[in-house]
């Protein structure tokens, strides 16, 4: 290692210009970088329900929907002239939206039961009393109140069908832009009407916009803060400039490689460049700190840099490898978003390490020749404070060990109290109109998201067999009795309604016909009069072998949704022994992610802990100290997540990712302190002096890197999304606690458990 370290300094000019060439090559890929804001990027690919969802989508292909929500004041009705005129305005202007196929509103609604239009005359030809009477009629239309109208008529939807199945990402964004522009036009033309718009394309656009905003606004702030910390700690603007160049080159290489490999930023991985910036700065600090210490010892510029590289190359290499392992462990997750995040940061760590070794020696030696980097005499940064900490830790050794051990055990016991609960809206800014849309719909419609299932018989015409329809009717009746379900609709309701209409609206005929041929004739007749509101292919496939059951559920937690699904699956197996139930709800997959992602991340954490321990064992050339390093690496995340369980108790499963990668971040402290400690011990120095020397040597850099990590991560609190905010609240205390434990708790551990060096070994070494 010593010869390699010396070579990097002696060949610094060549390595610096090689770095510039490589950066230009990799950086050209930046122009190919894309964003993937689709929610499918988050879904766990290991969930068997994902294949079922895709199967339902193939069997019952549906277009995308854009929903305009027209909202009346509380205790008022949307059957108000101003609101109805706004809806009429929308029906005239909606064709400006690309790829539209039709619109459904209460103005064009025709009752499937009576075949009567709700509005038979233009709005301006109706009196206020006639409009109010129409409103009363609408409230009694069960097909209307379960889809287009809230039960109290205070909210109504205008649903626009859009062909988004083959749309490219650019086309989807264009659709979203046109919808938002149309909504703004409606608000200008009808300022007293409250109208909101939502769809998957708008959700994706909002996610992408929030991603871009977070990346473009927070990235410069993180870089400025990190560089400012460096300039303050080292009292040098020139060193700050070196860090800035190093960070810029690292980000250019990392993002450029993404473009070359066609990897897109998604809702999770968009945070990766920010993490890379922080790690890149942390890598540089150790080289700079020891370089400064060399200058303080009156070494010349080149010798000080050789001294720094020889002291740091092994621990910096170990830290880079172990940190990369921590992030690479995220590949254990089946969620593409988490995998991409881990890969991007791992690539960034590789570039940060390479550029630290290739670029920093040249830049630091260069600026030391042309500017006053520091005085060559005086006291090093933080040395008095670190000596005070060492003295305090040694004097209060027993109390510190007992307190930290007790806290470790206590917080470990608390860990199971954490519950994961994923809400896909956490990726949307809390003050956005989309969040307002979901909140209003939940309040006015008294429902959560919809659930859909397909019942497959695998036999042509089996789905219109009277016996099968009767069993389906019993099943949907059971569903309606469940407290979590607001309403259910299936092909059974359609056939029973047609049978009643054919029989002159005889309520006794609201039943299932006893002949397959009759049911087939009814459905063929329905096809001739169906509209966008209730198309037949929403309920049954082309060869009548499969049907759907659509559930409007009340608001519920993810676990409640999973429990409901398990009850539904169990009840179905009792009623349909020869048919299969296919899960067709994306929301159910998101709910199931809690458990799946958590298990996968914990598995990844276990593997990364094992691999990191092996690396440290090889790096320290000691199995004993490799195993001993596990304690300070585990405790920071354990303590923080333990207290989080006590104070909050709920985690987004994607935030569980922090637990998995935390060891990769905090291991840096342990690596540097133990590396210098072992070097001292192998030179024959006793425990206590070795502890003091290792902390005074590595302590300044570790303190600065912790400041950089903490301040850089704190910036995420100002992100648009709850996910990033929660990440910051957990990660900041983890990295700060890691330093505190390494400065106070690690010395007490070494005093008690360092039995690996005997006096006779020291004397003969």
N, C-alpha and C positions, 0 to 999 in steps of 0.2 A: 504493500500500500504506500509506503514512504517514497519508493522510487516513482510510482505512478503519480503521486501528489506532486513531486518535484518536477516531473515531466510536464504536467499541466501548466506549471508556472514558466518553465524555461521555453515552452513552445506556445506561450499565450497569444502571441500575435497571429500565428497561423490558425489556432483554434478559434480566435475571435472572428476572423474573416470567414472561416468555414461556417461558423454559426450564422453569420449574416447571409451567406449563400443559401444555406438550408432554410432559413426563415423566409427568404424570398420565394423559394420553391414551394414550401408548404403553404405559405400565405396566399398563394394564387388560388387556392381552393376556397377561400372565404366567399367568393362571388357565387359559389354553388350552394351555399348554406341555405336551408329552408326551415320552415316551422311547421310542425304537425300538432294542431290544437284539438284534434279529434279525441273524443273520450275513449275510443277503442284502443288507443295507445296505452291506456292505464290498465285495461282489463287483464286479468291473470289468464295466461294461455293454458294453464294446467287444469282449469275448471272444466269438467265435462259438459257443463251447461252451455259453454261457449259454442260447441259444435251443434247443440240443440237449437241455440238461438239462430245460428246460420241456416240450419235446416228449415226452421219456421219461416225465415226471411225468404228462402227459395220457394217454399210451398205457397206462401201467402205474400207475394211481392206487394209492397205498398210504396206510395210516393212519400216524399217529405211533406211536412205540414208547416205552415207559418200561421201562427195564431195571433190575431189582434184582439186584445181584451178591452172592451168598453165598460167602464166602471162608473156606476152611479154613486152619489153620496150615500152614506149610511142611512138606512131606513127609507131610501128612495128607490125608484125602479128605473131600469134602462128603457122602459116604455115611456120615454120622454121625447118630445119632438126634436130637441137639439141633438140628443144622442142618436136618434134614428136617422136624422139627416146626415150625421157624420158617417154612419154605417153605409147609407146610400151613396155618399161621396166616395167611400172606399170601393164599393162595387163598380163604380165607373172608372176609377183610376188604377185598380190593382194590376191591369195588364202591362204596366210599365216594368213589372218584376219579370226577370228572365225565367224561361222554362216553366211558366205557370200553366196549369191545366184546368183550373176552375176555382170557384169560390162558393162557400156555404155560409149563409147568414140567416138570422131569424127573418129577414125581409123576404127571402126566397124559400122559406121552409114550407114544405107540404107534408101534412100528417100521413104517415104510412098506414094509419088505421082508418082515417076518414077520407083520405085523398083530397083534403081541402087545404088551400093555401092559407097561411096565417094572415098575410097581408094581401088582400085581393085588389086594393086600390093604392095609388101613390100616397105618400105620407102627407103631402100638402093638401090632399083632398079629404083627409080625415080630421074630425074634430078631436079635441082633447078627451072628451068622454069616450069616443069610439076607440081611441088609442088605449085608454085605460081598460076598456072592455076586452080588447085584444090581449092585453097583458094578463088579465085574469084567465083567459082561455089558454094562454101559453103556459101558465103555472101548472095547469092540469094535464099538460102533455108530457107523459113520462119519458118518451124518447127524447124530447127537447130538454127537459130539466136534467137528464143524465148526461147530456153532451154539450149543447150549445148555451144553456141558460142555467144560472144558479137557482137553487130552490126558492130564494126570496126575490129573484129577478133583479138583483142589484148588480149583476155582472153577466155579460154575454160575450161569446166568442164570434169572430169572423174567421173562418178557417180557409186558408188558401192552399190548394194542392200544388206542389211543385215537383217536377221530375229531377230529383237530386241523385238518383241511383248511379248515373254514369257521369255526374258532374265532376270536373277536376277541382282541386283545391282553390284555384284562382276563380273558377266559375262560382263556387260556393260563396266565396268572399264577395263577389259581385252581386249575388242574390241578396246576401245580408246587407250590403251597402244600399241597394235599391229599396229594401224593406224599411230600413231606418230612415232613409230620405223621405219615403212615402209617409211614414209615421209623423215625421216632423212637419210635412205639408198639412196633414190632417190637424195637427195641433195648432198650426198658424191659422188655418181656415175655420177651426172650431175651438177657440181658446178656452171655452168653458167646459169642454168635454175632456175627461180623463181617459186617455188611450195609451195602452202599452202593447209592445210587440215582442214575440219570442218564437224561437225555433232552434233546432240543432245548429243551423248555419250561423245564427246570431250568437249562440252560446260559444261556438268555435271561434267566431270573429272576436268576441269579447275576451276569450281566453288568450287568443293570439295577441290582441292589443295589450292586454295586461302583461303578457310575457315580454313583449317588445319594450313596454314602458319600464318594467322592472329592470330589464337588462340595460337599456340605454340610460336610464336615470340613476340607477343604483351603482352600476359599474364604475362610472367616473368618481362617484362619491367614495366608494370603497378604495379605489386607487389613491385618491387624494389623501384620505385618512391614513392609509398605510404608509405612504411616502412621508406625510407630515410627522408621523410617529418616529420614523427612521431619522429624519432630519433633526428632530428634537433630541432624541436619545444620543445620537452620534455628533450632534452640534456641527452638522455639515450639510450644506445644500448640494454639494457635489456628489456625496454618497446617495442623497435622495434622488439625484438625476440618474445615477447608476441603477438604482432599484427600479426607477420608472422605465428605463430602457429594457431591463431584464424582464419585467412584468409584461411590457408591451410585446416583446418578442415571444414570450411564452404563450400569451393569448392568441397572437397571430398564428403561431404554429398549431396550437390546439384546435382552434376553430377552422383553420384551413384544412386540416386532416379530416374533420367532419365532412366538409364539402366534397373532398376526394372520395370518401367512402359512402356518400349519399346518406349520411345520418342526419336526421332532422332534430331540431330542438323541440321538445314537448313540454307539457305542463310541469314536469318534474325536472328534466335535464336542463331547463333554461337557467337554473340556479348554478349549474356546474362551472361556468366561467368565473363566477364570483368566488367560488371555493378555490378554483385554480389560482386566482389572483392572490388570495390569502396565503395559500401554501407556498406559492412562488416567493413571496416576500419572506416568509418564515425560513425557507431554504437559504436565502441570501444572508440573513442576519447572522448566522453562526460563522460564516466565512468572514464577514466584516468584523464581528466582535473580536475574534482571535487575531485577526490582522491588526486591529487597533491595539490589542494587548502587546503584540509584537513590536509595534511602533513605540509603545510606552516603555518597552525594555531596551529602547535605543538601537533596535535592529534597523538595517536599511530597508528600503521598500521591497526589494526582491526577497530578501531573507525573511522579512515579516510575512510576506505572502506564502512562501514555502512553509514557514512555521504554521501558518493558519491552515493550509491545505493538508499538511501532514497530521495535524491535530484533528481535523474535521472530516477528512475524506471517508474514513471508516464509519463514524456515527452518522454522517449525512447520507451516506449510501444505505446504511441500515434503516435510517428513518424513511428514506424514499421508498425502499422496498416494502417495509412494513406498512406504510401509509397506503401505498398502491394495493397491497394485499387487502387492506381493510375495505377499500372501495371496490376492488375486483370481486369481493365476496358477494356484492349485490347481484352478480350474475346468477346466483342461486335462485333469485326471484324469477317467477315466470311472467311478471309484468314488464312489457317492453320499455315502459317509461323509466322504471327503476334500473333495468339493465343498462339502458343508454346513459343514465346519470353516472353509474359506476364506471362505465367504459370511458366516458369523456373525461372524468376527473383523473382516472388512472393514466390516460394518455397525457393529460396536462401535467401530472406529477413527473412523468418521464421526461417531458420537454423542460420542465422547471429544473430538474436535476441536471440534465445535459447542459443547459445554458448556464447554470450555476458554475459548473466545472469548466466550461469552455469560455465563457464571457467574463465572469467576474474578475479572475486574476488580471486580465489585461486592463479592464476598466479601472480597477482599484489602484493598481500600480501606476497607471497613466495619470489619474487625477492626483495621486499623491506627489507626483513629480511637478505638476503644473499648478497645484493649489495646496493650501495648508489644510490637509485633512484633519489634523489634530495636533496639539502640542505633544512633543515627544516626552514630556514629563508631566507629573501630576497624578491624580488618582483616577483610576478607571471608573466608568459609569456604574453606579449602584454598589460599588465595592463596600463602602461603609455600612450600607443597609443590609447587604448580604452577610457581612460578618456579624452584625447584630442578630440576624435571624439564626445563624449557626449557633451563636452563643445561647440564645433563648431555647433553641431546639435541644441542645445538649443538656442544659440545666433542667429543663422540664420534660425530660425524655419519657419518664414513666407516665406522667399525666397525659401527654400527647398520644402515646401509644394506646393507653386505655380508652381515651375519648374517641379516637379515630376508629379503633377496633369495634367499640360499642356502636358507633354510628353506622359502620359498615354492616354489621349484623342486623341492626334495626331496619335499615333501609332495604336490605336484601329481603327481609321478611315482608316488607310492604309491596314489593314488585308485583305480585299477583293481583293486587287491587286495581291495577291499571286496566281499563276496558277500552278496546278499540272501537271506534264508530266512524265510518267513512261517510262523508257527505260530498257529493261531486260539486256542489255549489261552493265548497271551500276554495275552489280555484278561481272564483269570480269575486271581484271587489264587493265588499259588503254594502257599499253605498251606491251600487249601480242599479240601473232600471231593471235589469234581469232579476236581481234579487228581489226588488220590489214586486215584479210580476209574480214570482213564485209565492211570495208572502201573501199577496192579495188573493191569488187563486186559492191558496190553502185556506185562507180565512173565509172567503165568500162561498166557495164550492164545498167546503167541509170534506176535503179529500186530499190524499197525498198523490203519489204517482201511480199510474196504471200498471196492472199485471196482466199478462196474456199467456195462455197455454194453448197448445194444439193437442187434439185427441186423434191419433192415427190408428186406422183399422187395417191399412194395407190391402183393402179389398174394395174394388170398384162398386159404387152405389151403396156400400155398407152404411155410410154416414146418414143416408136418408131412410134407412130401415126403421119402421115404427118402433121396434123393440129397442134399437140403439138410441133413437131420439127420446124414448121414454126414460131410459137410464141417464141420458144427458140432462133431461129435465130434472130428474131427482137430484143429480149432482149439483146443478146450478141452484136449485132450491136450498140445498144444504149450504152452499157457498153464501147465499144471501142471508142465512141465519147467523153467520159468523160476525162477531162484533167489530172486527177490523175492516169489514167490507161494506161499502156504501151502496153499490149496485153491481149487477152482473148482466151481461147480454151475450146471447149465442144464437145460432141458427134456429134453435127451438122457438124463441120468441118471434122470429120472422115467420116461420111456418104457421104457428098458432094464430098470429095476427092475420095472415092471408086467409086462413081457413074461416076466421070469423067474418072478414069482409065479404068473402064469397057467399057466405050464408046470411047476407043482409044484416051484418053486425049483431048477430045473435050471440049473446055472451055465453050461452051454453056450448057454442061451437068454438070457443077459445081453447082448442085442444089439438092434439096431434092426430092427423088422419091415419087410418089403419092400413092404407095401401101405399107401397113404394111408388107406384106409378102416379098416384095423386100428388105425392110430395114432389116428385120430379116435375110434374106439370105446373105446380104452384111456383117452383123456383124459376122455371123457364118463363113463366108469365111475369114474375118479378123483375127479371132481367130487362124486360121491355120498358119498364117504368122507373127503374132505379135511378138515383141521382148520386151526386158526390157525397151526400150526407151519410147514407147507409148502403154502400156498394156491396153486392153479394159476395165478391171475392174477399171481402173482409171476414166472412164467416165460414166459408166452405171452399174447398179446392175444386179444380176443374172436373175431376172424375168422381167427385162425391165420395172420396175415401177418407177425408180428414176434415175436421171442423175446428174452429177456434172458440175459446171461452175468454171473454174480455172482462176484466175485473177493475172497477173503480174502487181503489182502497182508500181508507181513511189515513190520515197522517200517522206514521208509526216509525219506530227506530229500526235500524238494520236487523237487530236481533229478533225483534218482533216479526219482521218480514220473513226471516228465515224460519222461525217457528211456525208461522202461518203456512209457508210453503211445505214444510214437513207434514203438517196436518192435512193439507190438500192432497199431497202425494199419497199419504196413507189411506185417505178416504177414497181416492180414485182407484187404488188397487183393489178395494173391496167391491166396487161397482163395475169395473171393467177388467176382468181377468184376462181377456184376449186382446185388449187394445193397449196402446202405449201413450203415456202422457209426456209431451215434449214442452220443455220450458222455453218460452219465447220472450222473456223480459230482460232487457239490459239492466234495469234497476236492480233486479234480483242478483245478477252477477256482481254488481258493485257492492251489494250488501254482503255477499259471500266472500268478498275480497278481504274483509276484516281478518277472518281466521286464516285464509290461505296465505295472504301476504305476510302476516305475523309469523306463521310457522316457518315459511321459507326464509324470512330474514333472520330468525333465530338460528336456523340451521346454518345459514351463511356466516352468522356471527361466531358460531362454535368453530366452524372450519377456519375462519380467518384468525381466531384466537390461537388455534393449534399451529397454523402456518407461521404466524408472527412469532410465537414462542420458539418454534424450530429455527427461524431465521436469527433470532436473538441468541439462541444457544450456540449456533455456528459463529455468529459475529463476535460474541463474547468469549468463544472457545471454552465455554463452561456450561454444562447441563444444569448445574445447581443454580447459577445466576440467571440462566434462561427461564427456569421455572419460577425463580423468585421474582422476576420482572412481571409475572402475571398479576400480582397483587396490586401494584400501583396502576397498572393498565386497566384493570377491571373496575376499580372502586369509583372513579369519577362518574361514569355513566350509571353505575348501580345506585350511588347516593342520590344523584339528581332525579333519576326516574322513580326512585323510592319516595322522595319527598313530593314529587309530582303526583304520585298515586294518592298520597295523603291529602294534598291540597286541592287537586283538580280531579284526578281519577279517570280522565278520558283522553284518549290519544287517537289522532288520525293514524291509520295503519302506515301511511307513507312517512309519518314522522317517526315511526318505529325504525325506519331506515337509519335514523341518527344513532340509535343504539348500536346498530350493526357497524356503522362506520366510525363511531366515536373512538374505538381502540386505535384505529389508524391515525387519528389526529393527535391523541394524547400520548401515544407511544414515543413521540419525538422527545418529550421531556425526559422520560425514563432512559431512553437510549443514550442521550448525551451525558447525563449525570453518571449512569452506571459505567459508560465507556471510560470516562476520566477517573472514576473511582477505582476501577479494575487496573487501569494503567498505574495509578499511584500504589495500589496494593502489591502489584507485581514488581514495583520498584523498591519494595521493602518498607513502605510507610504504614504505620499502624492505622486502625480503623478510624478513630476520631479525626486525626489530621487528614486522612484520605478523604473523608466525608467533606471536611472544610475546604480542601483544595478543589474537589470536584464541583462543589457548589459555587465557589468564587470564580472558577474557570468557565463553567457552562451557565451559571446563573444569570449573568447580564443578558446573554442572547436568549435564554429561555423566557426571561421576563419580557423582553421586547417582543418575541414571537407571540407570547400570550396576549400582550396588549394588542398586537396586530390582529390576531385571531378574534379576540373579544370585540374590538371596535369594528372590524370588518363584518363580523356576523351580526352585531347590533344593528347595522344599517338595514338588515332584512326586516326589522320591526316596521319599517316604513314602506314595506312592499304592499302591493294591492291585495294580495291574497292571504287568507287566513293560514294556509299551509306554511308559507314562508315566515309569517309572523310567529307561529307556534314553534317553528324550527329554531328561530333566533332565541326565543325564551328558554329553550332547552339546551342549545349548543353553547351559548355564552357561559352559563354556570359550569358546564362540563369542562371547558378548557381552562377556566379560572381555577376551578377546584383541582384540576390535574396539577397545576403548578404549585398550589398550596400544599397538596399532599406530597409532592416530590421534594419540597423544601422543608417540610416539617415531619411528615409521617415516614417517608422513605429512610431518613437517617436513623430513626428509631428501629425500623425493620432491619437495617443493615447491622446495627449494633447488636441486635439479638440473634440474627440468623446467619451472619457472615462467619461461618466456621470453616470456610473452605481454604483459608490461608493460615497455615501454622507458622510459628516463629522460625522453626528450623527450615521450612521451605523458603521463607523470606530471606534467611541468611545465606542460603546456598543458591538462590536464584541468580 
